[in-house]
Amino acid sequence: FGQRWGRMRTAPPRFPVADSFDGSFNFCRGMYESDPGHREPGGMGWWTDYPDADINFSIRLSELTKIRVSKQSNGEPNHLVVRLTDDAKPDIHPHVTVDAKHNIYVVWQAHPESNGDIQLCRFDGEKWSKPLAVTTGEASDWHPQAAVDAQGTVWIAFDSYRNGDYDVFLTSVKGDDVGELIPIAASKYYEAHASVACTPDGRVWVAWEQGGYYWGKDQGHWLR
């Protein structure tokens, strides 16, 4: 994934057209909008190492495997930039996962009402679905991570400030149906930055970062 900050490098993004895909491997970099005032730690925005990293990855892939890589007439590997969302407000913290049938799922933090809600979209090999609202509410939900089980259910873990401190929650999506919200870690300690995994035996595992009591609250000196 890359992030766009509002200005371009010397290499403008190459967006896909109808004949961009011929069945060969084609490196695709995701583009999404973010808060212009936000800076990406250790990076230069969506164009970090673009397009050199994309080209280098494709070259190494063709050298180390038998995968056929899509190339331009000059022999350089093709590379594309795919815009995943187009909302006027920031869409940030994306995470991508793939199911056993090679469908691609992307979750991110959207801001439909200027708060942070989790949204999901799916690519079935032909088109992207419309964004699905996974969470809604006044309190912000952050840093979603997703995994898909053997039955095709998407499990999404994220942290939320809905209880007045950072807690970890888990929910599921089957088709367009959003499951119940399950609190995973909801103490007064700082619990955030969750990750999720599904195992072949049907289990769903969630890991997260835990900090101090009420850690992350600006008014921490008020709390005893």
Sequence and secondary structure as in RCSB ss.txt:
>XXXX:A:sequence
FGQRWGRMRTAPPRFPVADSFDGSFNFCRGMYESDPGHREPGGMGWWTDYPDADINFSIRLSELTKIRVSKQSNG
EPNHLVVRLTDDAKPDIHPHVTVDAKHNIYVVWQAHPESNGDIQLCRFDGEKWSKPLAVTTGEASDWHPQAAVDA
QGTVWIAFDSYRNGDYDVFLTSVKGDDVGELIPIAASKYYEAHASVACTPDGRVWVAWEQGGYYWGKDQGHWLR
>XXXX:A:secstr
   B S   SS      TTS SSSB EEEEE B  TT   TTS STTTTTTHHHHHHHHHHHHHS   B B TTS
 B EEEEE    SS  EEEEEEE TT  EEEEEEE TTSS EEEEEEE SS B   EE   SSS EEEEEEEE T
TS EEEEEEE TTSS EEEEEEEETTEE   EEEE SSEEEEEEEEEE TTS EEEEEEEEEETTT TTGGG  
